Amino acid sequence: MVAPPAGFSPEILPKLAELEATIGSAIRGKAEVVRLSLVCLLARGHLLIEDVPGVGKTTLAQALAHSVSCRFHRLQFTSDMLPSDVLGVTIYNVQSEIFEFKPGPIFSNFLLADEINRTTPKTQSALLEAMNEAQVTIDGHSHSLPRPFMVVATQNPVEHHGTYPLPESQLDRFLMRLRIGYPDAVSEREILRNTERELPRAVSSGLVADDILRLQEAVHRVTVEDSLLDYILAIVEKTRNHESLALGVSPRGSQALYRAVQALALLEGREYAIPDDVKRLAAPLFAHRVVINTRTTLVQRRADVGERIIEEILNQVEVPL
């Protein structure tokens, strides 16, 4: 067995493996999606799942929350939703004659923002402070959110009627964007076989919220060599000078990739990051952060173009030895 990272007991890696297996039992045949969603959690990030209906977006979010025995809230975003429907509201208590804050759904460990692009920009922006600082400010008073805290947002990329596309500033708050995709034939056969059975509630992996917080702290102890740091910066610089990109990756994006490669190394039982970690994570972390030139997006969807350009850049940048 691979030795656990410094400062951790030997049983931590089996627990991580059990956590991954627990989530994988809910999302059949999507091992890479499960692993990357765990990378996002351990890196203290937020996840955007962009895919067609019915492929398991909600199931993935629920499995993440229930597998670590955390508070979960699913919020269906609609065009008439107000920021107070997400954050909460201050009301006057006639009996006590004081104003009291009534927390909204965001005060949970995992918030599923379902179809986030169906609500107005005003309500979308209500999530910005929460995602960036793990707190919300209501009537001049700041309220801390539970820890760990993770937003898992979903959107349908092929349906645009009645939607409000997320602006670049909002997209940049998501650590990564994933697409689940359709299951393979074997996995879908298994799904069909279990269709008529009552779906069991997701079981816990044995980890709890405090364990996740300790794992998030352990991510910072994973070593990233200077050569790998230069590799990340070279990729970022290429995005800022690419002819097909109007806007490259921001410093927040660079920090996101740095944390994510540390988290992936921890998940795989290593005390150090390697170049393959960067290559594996660059597209999910960078493709939604870059802004494509208008002339480039006339033929293909923005998401497809972004991923293609990031892969092209990876082929151009020299990999450190």
N, C-alpha and C positions, 0 to 999 in steps of 0.2 A: 504493500500500500504506500502511496505517496505520503511523505511526512507533512503534517499540518503546518500552516504558517506559524511563525514565532509567536509565542504568547498564548497559544490555544491548546486546549486539551485534545488528546488523540481522537475523541469521539466526535469532534466537530465536523469532519469530512463525511462520515456516514450520515450524520444528521442533515447535512446539505444535500447529499445524494437522495435521502428519503424525502426531503422537501421537493426536490426536482421530480422525483417519481410520483409523488402525490399529485402535483399539478399536471404532470404528464398523463395521469390516468383520466383526467377530465378533458384533456385536449389530445385526442388520438392522432398519432402519426405526425406530430409537430414538435419534435424534440428541440430543434433549433429555436423555434419561437419561444418555447418554454424557457430555454437557457438564457436567451437574450432578455426576456422579461424579468428573470431573476437578476441578471446583470444590472438592469435598470433599477430594481429595488435596492440592491446592495450598494449601488452608486448614489443613492438618495435622489434618484431622478423621477421624472414623470413620463408616462408612456402614451403615445398616440397610436391607435390601431386604425389604419385606414384600409377598409375592405368592404366587400359586398355583404348584404345581409345574410345571416344564417350560417356563417362559417365558424362561430364560436367566440366572438369578441367579448360578449358579456360573460360567457362561461369562464374564459381565461381570467377576467378580473375577479370574479367570485372565487375561483379556485385559489388565486393568490392570497386573498384575504382570509378565507376559511382555513387554509392549510397552516397558517401561523396564528390562528385563534385571535384575529384582530377584528375590530369594528368595521363593518362594510355598509356603504349606502349607495344605492343605485338611483341616479337622478336623470329622468328623461327630459332632455332639453327641448323646449318648444319656443315658438316665436313670441309668445306672450309672457314668457318667464321674466321676472325682475331680479336684479342683484340680491334683494332681500330674500328671495326664495332659495338662494344658494347659501348666503352668508349668515342670515339671521336678522333679527330686528329688535330694536329697543322699544318697549311698550311701558306705559304708565300703569302701575299697580295701585288701584284706588284704595285698597285696604291698608297697604303699608305706606302709601303716599310717596313712593319713590319709583324711579324708572328702572326697569329690569331688562337685562339682555336675554333674549331667547335664541339660543344657538341654532343655526341652520344645518342642513345636511353635510356641509363641508367639515363639520366637527366630527370626523371619523378618521380611522387610519387609512382606509382605502375608499376613495370616492370614484365611482364610475360615472363619468360625464357622458351619457349615452347620446349620440348624434349631436355633438357639441356645435356643429356648424348649422344647426337649425335654430339657434337662438341668436338674438341681436348682438352686435358688437359691444353694447353697453354691458350686457350680462356676461359675455365672454371675458371682458376685461376685469370683471369682478374676481376672476380666478388668479390674476397676475400676481398680486401681493402674496396670496396664499402659496402659490407655486414657487415663488422666489424666496420668501422669507419665513414660511411656515407660520404665518400669523395673518389675521385680518383686522382691519381698523373700522370700527362702527361708531359714528358720532364722536370721533376724536379719541376713542379708547381702543387700545390694541388688545387683542385676545389671541393667545398662543394656541396653536392646533396640536392635537395629539401626536405623539411620536411612536412609531414611524408614521409618516404621512406621505401618501402617494396618490396622484391623480392618474386614472386610466381613462382616457377619452377615446371615443370612437367617432368615425364619420364614414359616410358612404361616398366613395369617389366618383360614382357613375350617375348619381342623382343630384341635380343642381337646382331643381325647382323649389323655391321657398327656402333656400339655404344662404348663409352668410359665411363666405370663405374666411378662414382664420388669417389674420394679418401676420406679417413676418415677425413682429415683436412677440406675438402669442406663440407662434410655432417654435421660436427660439427657446421658449421655456420648457419645451418637451425634450428630455434627454435623447430619446430616439423615437423613430416612427417605424412600425412594423406592419407587414401584411401577412395574415395567416394563410390565405390561399385555400383552395379546395383540398380535401384529404386525398391520399392515394387510394387505389382500388381496395387494397387489403383493409385499410383503416375504415373506409366507408362501409365495407361489408360488415365490419364489427359494429359500427354505429347502427346500421340497419337491424342487425340481430338483436340489439338492446333497445330498439325503439319502443316496444310495447311494455318493457319493464319499467317499474317505478324507479326514477333516477334517485340514487342515494345522495344524501347531503355530503358535500365534500368533507373528508376527514382531516384531522390535524396531523401534521408531520411530526409532532412532538416539540417543535420550536414554538416559542411565544414571542410577543413583541419585544421583550428585553433581549432575547437572543438575537433578533434582527438588528437591534441597535448596537449590540456588541460586534456583530459581523460588519456593520457599516463602519464602525471604528477601525476594525481590522483591515479594511480596504486601504486605508491610508498608510498602512505599514508595508504594503507590497512595493517592492523596489522597481523603479523605472530608470534604467540607465540613461546617461546623457545622450548616447547615440540614438536611443529610441525617442527621446524628447526631440532631438533634431529632426528625426524622421517625421514625427507628428507635425512639427512646425513647417517642414518642407511641403507636406501635403496641403496644409492650410494656406500657405503662401501661393501655391499653384491655383487654388480656388479663387484667390483674389485677383489673379492675373489672367484667368482663362477667358478666351474670346467669346465663349458662349454664355458666360455668367455676368450679369449686371452687378451682382453683389456676392462676395465670397463669405467664407465662414468667419464668424465673429470670435473675439477672445473667449466669450462664454462657451462657444462651440469647442474651442481648443481645450478648455478646462473639462468640458463634458467627456471628450474622448480620453483624456488623461485618467479621469476617475473610472471610466468604463473599462479601460484595459486593466486597471488594477483589480476591479471587481471580477472580471473574467478570469484573471490569473488565480484569484482566491477560490473561485468556484471550481477550478481545475486542479486545486491543491498545490499551486506554486507560490513561492515567496517573491517571484519576480515576473515581470511582463516580458513578452517576446514580440518580434515584428508581426507574427501571424495574428496576434491579438488585435493589432492596429488594422491590418488588412480585413479582418473579419468584421470589425465594428465600424469602419469608416463610412460605408454607405448608409446603414441604419441611423447613424448619428449626424451625418452631414447632408444627405440628400434633401431633407426638408428645410435646411437652413440656408441653402443657396438660392439666389433669385436668378431665374433663367431669362436671357434676353427674349424679347417678344418674338423676334423673327425665328428663334429656335423652337418655340413652343407651338408654332402654327401647325406642325405635322404630328407631334406626339404630345402625350400628357406631360405636365410638368414633373410629376413624380417619376415617370419613366426616364425622362431626360436627365433629371438630377442624379439618379442612380447610375445611369450610363456614363455621365461625365466624371463622377467620383471614381468609378472603376477605371476609366481612361487615365485619370491622374495617378492612380495607384500603380499603373503599368509604366508610367513615366518617371516616377521618383525612385531613386536607388534605395534598395533595402539594406539596412545596416547588417553587418556580419555578426 
